[in-house]
Amino acid sequence: MTTPEQSRPAVRIRYCTLCNWLLRANWMSAELLSTFGVELGAVTLVPDTGGIFTVEVDGRSVWDR
């Protein structure tokens, strides 16, 4: 049986902590949640290094800075 959360897209935002992109990642997650609200299953922030800032939806890259 599929729950409603499993059928909605999950967004994952990976950001570089050394580049201080936490605020950008947080802003983007807030915009996604306020715009799409209950249409999203999850928005996850993932700290990383190496200048990375990517957005994935259900494991598929949709944006890469």
C-alpha positions in Angstrom: 0.0 0.0 0.0 1.3 3.4 -1.0 0.9 6.3 1.5 0.3 9.8 0.3 3.8 10.9 1.3 5.4 8.1 -0.9 3.5 9.3 -4.0 4.6 12.9 -3.7 8.0 14.1 -4.9 10.9 14.3 -2.5 13.3 17.2 -3.0 17.0 17.0 -1.8 19.2 20.1 -1.7 22.9 19.5 -1.3 25.0 22.6 -0.4 28.6 23.4 0.4 29.1 24.4 4.0 32.5 25.9 3.2 30.9 28.3 0.7 28.3 29.3 3.4 25.4 28.3 1.2 23.2 27.2 4.1 21.2 30.4 3.9 20.6 29.9 0.1 19.6 26.3 0.7 17.3 27.2 3.5 15.7 30.0 1.5 15.2 27.6 -1.5 13.6 25.0 0.8 11.3 27.6 2.3 10.3 28.9 -1.2 9.5 25.3 -2.3 7.5 24.6 0.8 5.5 27.8 0.7 4.8 27.5 -3.1 4.1 23.8 -3.3 3.1 23.0 0.3 1.2 19.7 0.5 2.2 18.7 -3.1 5.7 17.8 -1.8 6.5 14.7 0.2 9.7 16.0 1.7 12.4 18.7 1.4 15.8 17.7 2.7 18.9 19.8 3.2 22.2 17.9 2.9 25.4 19.6 4.0 28.4 18.8 1.8 31.7 20.4 0.7 33.5 21.1 -2.6 31.5 24.0 -3.9 28.4 21.9 -4.5 24.8 23.2 -4.7 22.4 20.8 -6.3 18.7 20.2 -6.3 17.4 16.7 -6.9 13.8 15.5 -7.2 13.2 11.8 -6.5 17.0 11.2 -7.1 17.1 13.0 -10.4 19.2 16.1 -10.7 17.1 19.1 -11.8 19.6 21.9 -11.0 23.3 22.1 -10.5 25.2 25.3 -9.8 
